[in-house]
Structures are given as C-alpha cells and as structure tokens.
C-alpha cells in the first residue's frame, strides 16, 4: 500500500487502529503506514519550505536534517534548530499533494459506487457517504493553519492537565503547507522495547491519558481524532506528549448528553435505556 496514492495510505493508517474489525495480521501491516511512508527528496521539500516561508531556509534555521524523522501520507517531518537556538520539528507538505488526493478520491468514489451497484449487501454501510466524509477530513488536514488552531484550542482546554504536553506552535514559521513545532523528547507509546527498559509508571500514564481524553470528549466536545501509538510520547517525569492534530472530533452538547446516557446505561446494566 506504500506504493499507492496518499489517500489510500491514509485509509490504511485509519484501519491500523481498528483491530475490532480488521484481522490482526492486517493491522500489523497497516501500522507500518503510521510513519513509514516512502519520503520525497529533501530538494523537493526544501523548495516547498522556501516558497512558503519566503526565502532561503538558512534565514530561518541554523540546521535542518536532510533525513526526515517521519514520513506520512500528506507530509513529512524534519528536525531543525532555529536561529534563536530552539530545537523544533518542521512538517512540510508533499509537492502537488492536493492534485494527487483529488485523483485518489475520484478512484475511491468510483469503487464505492461500483460496490453499491454490484454488491447489495454492502449498501447498508453507505460506502459513498464514507468516501465523502473521508474527503472532507483530508481537506482539513491539507491546511496546517487549521491544525495549529486545533492545537491551540485543545491546549487551552487541557491547561489544568499539567502533565499533558502539547507542543508549542511557532506561528511565524507556520503556513498552510508548513507547520513548525517545539520538539518533544520522549518515548513513543508504540516503542514497546524502550518502554520495557524504562521506569515509566504505565498505570499513571494510562489514567492521565484517559482523564484528559474524557475531558476533551465529554466536557469540551473537541478531541484528538487520530490517537494511535505514533502520536503519543511519554516524556520525562511521567508526562504525556501528544502530536498530530490534523484530525479532530467535535461533538455537540446534545451528542455528549446522549453519549453520557449511553455510558451510564451500560454501567448500570439498564439495557432498555439503550433502545
């Protein structure tokens, strides 16, 4: 799937979090797409970066790694140091990504309509509607300013959770296609070997993450929509770092009330209330 278009890669990334419906062997393969997509050359990335920031990268960064820290379907991340000395990561979109996604979505829409026409059993899942929703989500991901605003808002909402760390956004070095963030130094949640060799209090980390997530969902109605192991770091002092806010979920007050009622019905075993 790595050789397919970025939209298919993104679809694989989403499926990697659905072990409830996808066989484990496929989930393990899809997980490789979380940050192991084939990178584009640094020369191409440099051209996008300089065009977006309006000048040579040497005017903004004292150093920048040629090899990406991570490479995803829409962009890739490079480590850098600002002229002022701060260590940062810079997420830069792949060249011509909008046109590529449009082509991928057209193909997915064609496949969805064909499935609806020739496989009646699948119509209940509304594949065309799923493709439309998937496309709308990708459109938001293509604007890094939206991601920066998501980070700012969720950081404000979780201000009382001092052990939850959301990277600082450098707005002066952020555009629609470039996002510059504070670099987090920690262990990825899916790095099981490093976790096993550390003195991290895993139970406390799980409690912290659960409380923060529930607060985001039930109180704020705005939450991280792509919480896989590659987007979570455990930082020194048993703190939890969260990155990649390109996808967020939103719930109205009515939806939150309904969700709370459903959870309470399950806890109290009042199954009639679920009807």
N, C-alpha and C positions, 0 to 999 in steps of 0.2 A: 504493500500500500504506500510505502515511502516514495515510490516512483510515480504515484498518481498525483492528481492536482491537489492543491492545498485544502480545498473544501472536503475532499474525501479523507485527507489526513485528519482534519478537524473532526469529522464524523467518527473516525477511528478513535480519536482521543476521548470523545464523549462516551463511546461504547466501552472504553477501558475502565470506566467507573461503574459499569452495570453488570457486575458478576451475578446479579439476581436473574438476569435474562440471557446472558451470554456464557457459553461453556468456558471453564477456567483456562483451557489451553489457548483459546482465542483472546481472552482477557490479558493473559501474559504477553501475547504478541502485540496487542493494541497498546499496552503500557509503554512499549518502546517508542511510540509516537509522541509521548508527552514532552520530550525534549531532545529527541534523537533524529529529527528530520534532516535530510541532506542540506547542508548550508550552501548559500550562494557565495561567490568570491568576495573577498574584502574590498576589492576595487569597485564592485557594483554597490556594495553597502556604503562605501566612502562617498560615492557620487550622490547617493540619496541624502546622506547626512549633511554634506556640504551644501547641497541645494536647499535643504530645509532650514539650516542654520545660517545661511547667507555668507559663507566664506570657508577658508581652509580650516580643517579640524584642529590644526596647531594653534589657532587663535582661541580655541575653547578648551582644549585638553592638552595636558603636558605629555600624557601617554595614553595609548589605546591598544588593546590586544588585537592582533590580527585574527587569532583563532577565537571563535565565539564560545562563550560559556554554555550557551544553549541555543538550539535552533528549532524553531517551531514552524507551524504551517503558514503563518502570516508574517512573522518577522523573526529576527534573531538578536541575541543579546551579547554585547561585548563589554568587557571590563575596561574601565578607563580611570584616569586621575585628572581632576580639574586643575586648571591653572592655579587655583587657590589651595590645592593640596588634598581636597576631599576625594575619597575613593567612591566611585559610582559605577552603576551599570547602565548601559545605554541600549534601549530596544529600538531597532530600526526596521521599518517595513521592507519586505522584499520588493524589488522593482516590478512595476506593472501588475501588482497583485490584484488590483480591482478588476482588470480585464480577465485575468485568469479565473477569478472566483465567479464572474458572470458566466463564463463558459462552463465551469463545473456545475453551477446551479441549473443552467439550462439542461444539461445532461441528466442531472438528478430529477428534475421536473418531468423530463421525458420518461425516465424509468418509472417514476411514481405513477404517472398516468397509464403507462402500459400495464403495471401491476394491477391497478384498479379495474382496468378493462378486461384483463385475461385471467386474473386470479380473484374471483369474487370473495373468497374467504378473507382477503386482506383489506377489503373496503372498510371494515369496521374500524381499522386503525387510521383511516384518512391520511395515507401517505403524502398526498399533495399538500394538505394542510401542514403536515410536519415539515416538508421541504420549505414552504413559505415562511414558517416560523424560524426555521434554521437559517434562512437567508437574512431575515430581519436581525437576528442575533449577530451574524457575521458583519453586517453593515455597521453596527455599533462598534464592533471590535476593530474596524478599519480606521476609527478616529481615536487616536491616543489621547486627545484632549478630553474625550468622554471618560476614558479610563482614569486619567488624572483627577477629574472631578469626582468619580466614584470613590477613589482612594481618600480624597479629602473629606468627603461626607461620611464615609464609614469610619474613618479615623476619629472624626469628631464624635460620632455616635458611641464609639468604644473608648472614649477618653478615660473613663473610670477604670478600665481594664489596663492597668499599668504594665502588666506582663504580656500583653498582646502588642506586637510591634508591627506597624505598617510603615514601609519605607517613606522617607521624605521625598517629595517631588520637587525637582528643580525646574520651576515654571519657565525661567528664561532660556532653558535648553530643551523645552518640550513644544512640539508642534503636532499637527495631525498625524505625521508619519514618524516622529521621533519622540521617545519618552526617556527622560534621564532621571534616575532614581538613586537614592542612597543604597550602598551595597550592604547587604546583611551577611554577617559571618556566622554560620551555624551549620547544623547537620540536617540534611533533608529527611523528612519523615519516612521516605521510602528507602533510605540507606540503612538497611537492617544491620549490616555488619558494624558500621560506625556506631549505631545506637546500642548494640550489644556490648561494645567496648567502652561505653561512656558511663558516667554516674548520674545520668538523667533520671529524674523522678517521673517515670512514664505515666503513672496514675494521675499525678497532679497536672501534667500536660494535657491529658485527656479531659480532665474535669474543667480546666481552663478553657480549652477549645470548645467544649460542649456549652459551657455557660455563655461564652461570647457569641457563639453561633445562634443559640436560642434567643439571646437578647436581640440580635440582629433581625431574626425572623419574626419573633412574636411581639416585640416592642417597637422596633424601628420600621419593620416592613421593607428593609433594604439589606440584602445579604450577598456574600460572595457566592457566585453560581457555578464555580469550577474548582471545588475543593478536593483535588487529588494530591497524592503524596509529593509530587514535584513542585507544588505551590506552597508547601508548608515547611518551615525551618524551625528547629529547636535551637535557640540561641543561649549563650552563657547566662547562668542564673535561672535556668528553667523557664525562659521566656519563649513565647511562640511568635515566630515571624510569619507573615502572610504576604504573598506576592500575587501578581497577575490578576488584576481586577477588570479584565476586558469583558467578562460576562458577570453580570449581577442579576439577582432576582428581586422582584418587587411584589409585595402583597398589600392589597387594600385592607382597611380596618375590618371590613366585612369578611374577607377571606381569612384574616388572622383569627377572628372570633370563631369562624366555622372550624378552623384547624384546632383551636384550643378545645372546642366542644368535642371534636372527634377524639383527641388525645385523652380527655377526661373520661369519655365513654369507654375507651379501651382499658384505662386504668381501673375503672370501677366495674368493668365487665358488664356494662349496660349496653348490650349489643343492639337492642331495639332502637336506641338513640342514634345509631349509625345509619338507620334506614331513611 
